[in-house]
Amino acid sequence: MKIAVLGWYGHDNAGDERIKYCLGNFLRNLAAVEAVEFFDLHDNAINGPTDRFDAYDLVIIGGGGLILSQHNYHDFIRSIKTKMLTIGVSVEGGLVGNRGSFAQALIDRSLAVLVRDTASYAALKNLDRDCKVRVSTDLTFLEPYELSDTPKSEILGVNLFPKVIRQGLNILGFNLGSKVINFQRVMQDLSASFKLSPIPLYCVAQPAKLAVRQMNDVNYLKRYFSAVPEKFDHSAIDNCSVFISMRLHGVIFAIQKGIPAITLGSYPKQVNFMKEVGLQNVVVDPQKLQQLPEAVSYVEKNSEDIADKLREYRHKATTQIRQDLIEVMNLI
């Protein structure tokens, strides 16, 4: 069997590249699989209908927060004649316009659709006429990072990216102002009690001069820290007592390692994942950053209970995703 996989690959994003690694290993270890090739979804789908994948035995769409773009991807999906699975995805916005058409095309064309949280399932339920959609978990749990046995010090890992928030009055549909969140004050407050360690996850090469809202994690973290690694290194999380990560896979990697995570409610995928784990109490509103030190205190006071939740979810997710993928592969 020859398999093509389409997702957000090749952009030096630690989460997407870890999905690629874990899914690739899983598929290549299946007896019937001869070859697995990965492609960038946008680069292919934006060009519309294609016969490029007709020679494959299976096309997999996933994983990641793929159902977010308002580009027309649905014509591309509907043109693929090969058997298709959609796995490890989440819905990252209202299903209107092209986003809704893309979601419907995925459901119609796929033999099965695995989403990584219950909120995504609820969003797709009304489009799912043949009951193809079900809840699973993130594909990186196919090969989760090992539990950390590093003695923890008073280090807070920090992952930030430029999140734009709206402010001002909305008149006749026009917002009168927006800005990138400023973390200067809360970073100063946290550094009074902890050593802060910047940990970038999105490290794609960028030009020297770039608008703040377009910066990768490396360049954005340099606005708040004097020394920032140029590449993601998962072992940096091992030294942290807590990892504050705006990116979903920063949270996922910490939980896989048994390290408490805190996130901001910047996008649905972070909020939804933390609900799945049972850590919704440490999701901080991006416009209420003064609550971030309180969330750190909450984690410290409830460290034993949180540790149990992390290990329980890690075991459940690791078992579930492997079983779910074996089941859907048996549909081929």
N, C-alpha and C positions, 0 to 999 in steps of 0.2 A: 504494500500500500504506500502510495506517495501522497504526502500531506502538505498543503500550503496553509500557513497561519498568518492572519492579518491583524495587526494591532498598532499601537504607537511605539514602534521599535526604531532604534538607531539614532536616538536623540540625547544620549547620555543622561537619561533619567533613571535613577537607581531602581525605582519601583518597576518600571516597564522592563528594564534589562534583567531584573531578577525573575519576573514572570517568564520572560523568554528562556532563561536558563532552566527554571524548574519545569516548565511545560515541555521544553525540548527534551530534557532528560527522561521525563515520564513517557513521552510518545516513542522515543527511540528504543526504549526498553520493552516495548510491546512486540510480541513475536511477529505479528503480521506487518509491521511497519518497516519499510525499506529506506525511506528518506523523509526528512522534515525540513521545509524551507520557510523562512520568515520574511514577511513583507510589511512595509509601512502602509497602513490602511488609507490614510489621506492621499498620499502620492498616487495610489492606484485608483481610489474611488472617485477622486475629483475629476478624472477624465471620462467618467460616464461608462456606458456599457462596454463589455470586453469579452473576448474569448480566451484571454491569457491563461485562465485556470481550468480550462476544459480538459486538459491532459492529466490533471490530478484526480486521485480517487476520493479525496476529501478536502474541503475547505473549512478551516476553523476561524471564526471571528472572535477575537479576545486574546487576553483579558484586559481589564482596566475599565476606567470610567468612559467608555466609548460613546455612550448615547448622550452626547452633549453638544455636538456641532450642529449649526444651522445650515451647513453646506448640503447640497443634494448628493447624498450617497446612495439613496434608495434605487436609483436607476442602475447603478453598478451592481448592487446586491441582487436585484431581480434578473440581471443578465447572466449570472453564474449558473451554469447547468449542472455542475458537480454537486454531490451530496454535501450538506453543510451542517455544522454545529456552531452555536454561539455559547461561549463558556466564560465564566469568571468576570462578567461585566456588571456595570451599575448604571443607573439612570441619573444624570446630573442636571436635570432641568425639566421644565414643563414639556409635555409631549405635544407641542404645537408646531405647525409648519413642517419644514424639512426634518426636524428632529423626530416628530411623530411619524412621518412617512418612513424614515430610516428604521425606527423601532418596529413598525408594522412589517416592513420588508424582511427584517431579521427573523421575526416570529414566523411569518408565512413560509420563508425558504428553509428554515432550520428544522432538523429532525427533533432537536431539543434545545432549550435555552436555559442555561444555568446563570442565575444572578447571585451577587455576593452579599445581598442584605435584603431583609424583609420589605423595606421601603421601596426598593426597586421592583420587587415582585408586585407590590400593591399598585405601583404606577403602571405596570404593564398588563395587569389583570384584565382590564376591559378590552385589550387588543388581542387577548389570547383565546381565540375561539376553540382551539383544539387542545387546550390544557398542556401546552408544551413547556411553559415556564415554571421553574421551581427554584427554591432558595438553596444555595450551596455556600461557598465562601471564596476567599481570595486564592488565586492559583499559586501564590508563593508558599502556601501551606502544604503543597506537594513535597517540598523539601525545605522545611522551616529551618531558620538558623538555630544552632544549638543553644540550649539554655546556658546563660552566662554563669560561670563559677568564680568570676573576678570579685575580690572584696570591694565593696562599694565605698566610695569616698563622698565628700560633700560637693560633688560635681553635678551641675545641671547641663544636660545636653540641650542645645538650642538649634532648631531649624526654623528659619523665617523665609517667607517669600513676599514680594510686593503685592499686597491685596488692596484693591481700590474700594473705598467705601463712599457712598453717596451722602451728601449733607446739604442742608439748605432746603428751601421750599420747592415743591413741585407744582408748577403752574402750567396748566394746559398740556400736561404730558412732558414738559421740559424740566429737567433737574437743573438747578441753578449752581451746582457745585459738586465736585468730587475730589477726593485726595487719596493718596497712598497712606496706609496706616503708619503712624510714627511710633516706634517701639522704644525710643530713647529713654523715656522716664521709667518704664517698667523694667528695662534692662538694668538701669542704675539701681533701682530698688532691689532687684534680685541679687545683683552683684555684691550688695552689702552683707549678705548672709551666705552666699554660695560662690564657688568658682564656676564660671560659665564657659562651656565648651561649644563653639559653633560647629555644626555638622551639616554640610550641604548635601542635598540629594540630587538636585537638578544642576548638572555641571557642564552643560553644552557650551562649546566655544562661542564667544560673542565678540563683536567689535568693541573697540575701546570706549567709544562714546555712544551711549544708549540711554533712552528715557528710563527713569527709575522703574516704571510699571512694566517694562520689558526685560528687566534684569533677571539673570539666573540666580540660583541660591548663593553661589560663590560671591558674585559681585554685590548682591544685596546685603549679605551678611557683613561685607567689608565696611558698610556704612555704620556698623555698630561694634565691630571687633577689629583689633589691629592685626591679628593673624588668623587667617581662614584657610583651611585645606583647599586645594584646587580640585580634589576628587573625593568622591564618597568612599569611606572606609567603614564597613559595618562594625569593625572591632572597636571603633571609637565609642560606640554605644555601650560596650561592656563596662566602661569605667564610670558610667553615670548612675547616680541614685534615682534620677528621674529624667526622662527625655521629653522636652516640650517641642513638639513637631507640628508645624502647620500642614505638612504633607502627609497624606494617608499612609504611605508605606514607611515613613519614619515611625509612625505609631505601630504599624503592623510588625515591623522588625523588632522594635523594643518589646512588644508583647511576646513574640516568638522567643526572645532571649530571657523572658521572665522579668523584664524591667518595667516599672510603672511608666505610663505615658500620659501626657496631657496634650490636648489639642485645642485649636480655636475652631469655632463653628463657621469656618470660611466657606465651605462647600458641603453639600449634602452627604458626600461619601464619608467624610470624617465623622460627622454627627451620627450617621446611620451605623457605621462600624462600631463606634463606641457604645451605642445602644446594644448591639449584638453581644458585646463583651460584658456589658453591665457596668460600664464606666461613664455613663452619661453625666454623672455628677462632676466630672472634671473636663467637660467641654465648656470653654470660655467664650463668651460673646466677644467678637473682634472689636466692638465699640465699647466694651467695658473691661479694658485691659487691667484696670486696678484690681480685678478679681483673680488675676493670674497668681500672685503670691499666696492668695487664700487657697487656690487649688493645690499649690505645692504643699501647703501646710496640711490640707486634707489628706493628701497622699501619704505624707509622713505619719500622720496619726492613725491611718487605717492600712498601714503597710502589710500586715499579715493577711487581712481579709482580701486586699487587692492581689497579693501574691497568689492566693488560692484561686481567685477568678482568672488570673492570667494562665496559670497552669491548666485549669479546667478547660478554658476556651482553646488553648493551644492543642490539647489532646483531641478535643471534639472536632476542631477544624481540620486537623491533619488527617484524621480518620475519614471524615465526611468527604473531603474533596477527592481523595483517592477512590473511594467507593463510587462517588457520583460520576467521575470520569470513566471508570471501567464500565459502568452501566450504560452511559451514553455512547461509548465506543462500540458496545455490543449491538447498537442499533444500526450500525453501518453494514 
